[in-house]
Amino acid sequence: LQTSSYVVFQKVSFDSTGFINPTTANNYVTTVTNSLEKNTHDGYENHAKYFASFFKETDKILELGAGAGNLQYFVKKYIPNITYVTLDINAKTPESPYITKETHFTVYTNKPYQLVENNLPMKFDYIISFEHFEHIDISTLKVFFENIKRHCHENTKVIVTASKQDFGGPRPNNPHVSVFSKERWIEIIESMGFKVLDEVHLTPQNCPPNFLFDQTIDLCFKLK
C-alpha cells in the first residue's frame, strides 16, 4: 500500500484543540472515549467473528466511520493479513490503541476522496459502515455515495447499518441528521445507482453493545 499517496482530493484542517470545530468536539470525544471502554470494545468481537466467517485473507475491506477501530481490531485478530482500510473524520481516532495507523486516514466521507494502491484507484471487495450513514447530511449524500461507488468493482458488497434514533433539532446537539425509514434508505440507495440485496448481516447475537438493535436498519447493496 502506498500510504504516501493513499488519499487524494482532501486536506482536513482542525482547530487548536484537535477537532474540526469546537461545537462538534464533545460528540467526537464521546464517540472515541465510549469505544475505548473495555466492555464496549470487547463487545465488537462477536461482530468481527461474524465477518471473519466469510471475509477471506485476499479480500480488501474499507470501513467508513470506523470510530476507535474496534471492529477492524478484531477482524484482524482472526484474519491478520487482510487488507483493511479505515476512514473517519475524528481527530482522536489515530490515538486509539485499536486502530492500524498505517491504513487509517482522517477524511470526510462526504467530500471527494480517492484511495490509491500502486498508483491505481483502489477497489474493495467489501465496503462496510456501521451507525455512520445517519451522520451524513442529506445535502451531501450524493457525494457520499459517489465516493462509495468509486471504490466498488462489479462484485463489491456494501454492508451497512443506519440508526433510526432521531435526537431532534440541528447539529451539534443532534448528530443524527439523516434519519430515515428502511424504505426511504432503499429509495435513496437505488437512486444513487445501487441495487439493494435481500441480505441481513446484523443480529442480536453479533450486535455491538453500543448499538440499539431495535433502532438500527440493516442494509446490503451493490452496483446495479
C-alpha positions as CSV (number, residue, x, y, z in Angstrom):
1,L,0.0,0.0,0.0
2,Q,1.4,3.4,-1.0
3,T,0.4,5.3,2.1
4,S,2.2,8.5,0.9
5,S,-0.3,8.8,-2.0
6,Y,-3.2,6.9,-0.5
7,V,-5.8,9.6,-0.1
8,V,-6.1,12.5,-2.6
9,F,-8.6,15.3,-3.1
10,Q,-8.8,16.3,0.6
11,K,-7.0,18.4,3.1
12,V,-8.5,18.3,6.5
13,S,-8.0,21.2,8.9
14,F,-8.5,21.0,12.7
15,D,-8.6,23.8,15.2
16,S,-6.1,24.1,18.1
17,T,-8.0,21.6,20.2
18,G,-7.6,18.9,17.5
19,F,-11.2,19.0,16.3
20,I,-13.0,20.1,13.2
21,N,-14.6,22.9,15.2
22,P,-15.4,23.5,18.9
23,T,-19.1,22.8,18.5
24,T,-18.6,19.2,17.4
25,A,-15.7,18.5,19.9
26,N,-17.9,16.9,22.5
27,N,-19.5,14.5,20.0
28,Y,-16.1,13.4,18.8
29,V,-14.7,12.9,22.3
30,T,-17.7,10.8,23.4
31,T,-17.6,8.6,20.3
32,V,-14.0,7.5,20.8
33,T,-14.0,7.5,24.6
34,N,-17.0,5.3,24.8
35,S,-15.5,2.9,22.3
36,L,-12.3,2.6,24.3
37,E,-14.2,1.2,27.3
38,K,-13.3,-2.4,27.7
39,N,-16.9,-3.8,27.8
40,T,-17.8,-1.8,24.6
41,H,-14.6,-2.8,22.9
42,D,-14.9,-6.5,23.8
43,G,-18.5,-6.4,22.6
44,Y,-17.2,-6.0,19.0
45,E,-15.6,-9.4,18.9
46,N,-18.8,-11.3,18.0
47,H,-19.5,-8.7,15.3
48,A,-16.0,-9.3,14.0
49,K,-16.3,-13.1,14.2
50,Y,-19.3,-13.0,12.0
51,F,-17.5,-11.1,9.3
52,A,-14.4,-13.2,9.7
53,S,-16.5,-16.2,8.9
54,F,-16.8,-15.1,5.3
55,F,-14.1,-12.5,4.7
56,K,-11.0,-14.0,3.0
57,E,-7.4,-13.1,3.6
58,T,-7.2,-11.9,0.0
59,D,-10.2,-9.6,0.4
60,K,-9.9,-5.8,0.6
61,I,-12.1,-4.1,3.2
62,L,-13.0,-0.4,3.5
63,E,-14.8,0.7,6.7
64,L,-16.4,4.2,6.7
65,G,-16.8,5.9,10.0
66,A,-14.6,3.4,11.9
67,G,-14.6,5.3,15.2
68,A,-12.0,3.9,17.5
69,G,-11.2,0.9,15.2
70,N,-12.8,-1.7,17.4
71,L,-14.2,-3.8,14.5
72,Q,-11.0,-3.7,12.5
73,Y,-9.0,-4.7,15.6
74,F,-11.0,-7.9,16.0
75,V,-11.3,-8.8,12.3
76,K,-7.5,-8.6,12.0
77,K,-7.2,-10.8,15.1
78,Y,-8.9,-13.6,13.1
79,I,-7.5,-12.7,9.7
80,P,-4.2,-10.9,10.4
81,N,-3.1,-10.3,6.8
82,I,-6.4,-9.0,5.4
83,T,-6.2,-5.6,3.8
84,Y,-8.5,-3.4,6.0
85,V,-8.6,0.3,5.5
86,T,-10.5,2.6,7.9
87,L,-11.7,6.2,7.4
88,D,-13.0,8.6,10.0
89,I,-13.0,12.4,10.4
90,N,-12.5,12.0,14.2
91,A,-9.1,13.6,15.0
92,K,-8.9,11.4,18.1
93,T,-9.2,8.1,16.2
94,P,-5.4,7.8,15.4
95,E,-4.8,7.9,19.2
96,S,-6.8,4.7,19.7
97,P,-4.8,1.6,20.5
98,Y,-7.2,-0.4,18.3
99,I,-6.6,1.4,15.0
100,T,-4.0,0.3,12.5
101,K,-2.4,3.7,11.8
102,E,-0.7,2.7,8.5
103,T,-4.1,2.0,6.9
104,H,-6.2,4.6,8.7
105,F,-7.0,8.0,7.1
106,T,-8.7,11.1,8.5
107,V,-11.1,12.3,5.9
108,Y,-14.6,13.4,5.4
109,T,-16.5,10.5,3.9
110,N,-19.0,13.0,2.3
111,K,-16.3,15.0,0.5
112,P,-14.5,13.6,-2.6
113,Y,-11.6,11.3,-1.8
114,Q,-9.7,8.5,-3.6
115,L,-7.7,5.6,-2.2
116,V,-4.8,4.6,-4.4
117,E,-2.7,1.5,-4.5
118,N,0.3,1.1,-6.9
119,N,-0.7,4.4,-8.4
120,L,-4.1,3.0,-9.4
121,P,-7.6,3.8,-7.9
122,M,-8.3,1.2,-5.3
123,K,-11.4,-1.1,-5.4
124,F,-12.6,-3.1,-2.4
125,D,-14.4,-6.4,-2.1
126,Y,-16.5,-5.2,0.9
127,I,-17.3,-1.7,2.0
128,I,-18.8,-1.7,5.5
129,S,-20.1,1.1,7.7
130,F,-22.0,0.8,11.0
131,E,-24.1,3.6,12.6
132,H,-22.4,6.2,10.2
133,F,-25.0,6.9,7.5
134,E,-27.3,8.8,9.8
135,H,-24.4,11.3,10.4
136,I,-24.2,12.3,6.7
137,D,-26.1,15.5,6.0
138,I,-28.7,14.9,3.3
139,S,-27.2,17.7,1.2
140,T,-24.0,15.7,0.8
141,L,-25.5,12.2,0.3
142,K,-24.8,12.3,-3.4
143,V,-21.1,12.9,-2.9
144,F,-21.1,10.3,-0.1
145,F,-22.5,7.6,-2.4
146,E,-20.3,8.7,-5.3
147,N,-17.3,8.0,-3.1
148,I,-18.6,4.6,-2.3
149,K,-19.3,3.9,-6.0
150,R,-15.7,5.0,-6.9
151,H,-14.3,2.3,-4.7
152,C,-16.5,-0.5,-5.9
153,H,-15.9,-3.2,-8.5
154,E,-18.8,-5.1,-10.1
155,N,-18.9,-7.6,-7.2
156,T,-18.3,-5.4,-4.2
157,K,-20.8,-5.8,-1.4
158,V,-21.7,-2.8,0.7
159,I,-22.9,-3.8,4.2
160,V,-24.1,-1.0,6.5
161,T,-26.4,-0.1,9.3
162,A,-28.1,3.2,9.9
163,S,-29.6,4.3,13.2
164,K,-33.3,5.2,13.5
165,Q,-32.7,7.3,16.5
166,D,-33.6,11.0,16.0
167,F,-32.5,13.3,18.8
168,G,-34.3,16.2,17.3
169,G,-33.0,19.6,16.1
170,P,-29.9,20.6,14.2
171,R,-26.2,19.9,14.8
172,P,-24.3,19.9,17.1
173,N,-26.9,18.8,19.6
174,N,-28.3,16.3,17.1
175,P,-25.6,14.2,15.4
176,H,-28.2,12.2,13.5
177,V,-29.1,14.4,10.6
178,S,-30.2,11.8,8.1
179,V,-32.7,9.5,9.9
180,F,-35.0,7.7,7.5
181,S,-37.1,4.6,7.4
182,K,-35.7,1.5,5.8
183,E,-37.9,2.0,2.8
184,R,-36.6,5.6,2.3
185,W,-33.0,4.4,2.6
186,I,-33.7,1.8,-0.1
187,E,-35.1,4.5,-2.3
188,I,-32.1,6.8,-1.8
189,I,-29.6,3.9,-2.3
190,E,-31.2,2.7,-5.5
191,S,-31.5,6.3,-6.8
192,M,-27.7,6.5,-6.5
193,G,-27.1,3.6,-8.8
194,F,-27.1,0.6,-6.5
195,K,-29.2,-2.5,-6.1
196,V,-30.3,-3.4,-2.6
197,L,-29.8,-7.1,-1.8
198,D,-32.1,-9.2,0.4
199,E,-29.4,-10.0,3.0
200,V,-29.3,-9.5,6.8
201,H,-25.9,-9.1,8.5
202,L,-26.8,-7.7,11.9
203,T,-28.4,-10.0,14.5
204,P,-28.9,-9.7,18.3
205,Q,-26.1,-12.1,18.7
206,N,-23.5,-10.1,16.8
207,C,-24.8,-6.6,17.5
208,P,-22.2,-4.5,19.4
209,P,-23.3,-3.3,22.9
210,N,-23.3,0.4,21.9
211,F,-25.9,-0.2,19.1
212,L,-29.6,-0.4,19.9
213,F,-30.6,-3.4,17.7
214,D,-34.3,-2.5,17.5
215,Q,-33.3,1.1,16.5
216,T,-30.9,0.0,13.7
217,I,-31.6,-0.5,10.0
218,D,-29.6,-3.3,8.3
219,L,-28.8,-2.8,4.6
220,C,-26.7,-4.5,1.9
221,F,-26.2,-3.4,-1.7
222,K,-24.0,-3.5,-4.7
223,L,-23.6,-1.7,-8.0
224,K,-26.5,-2.1,-10.5
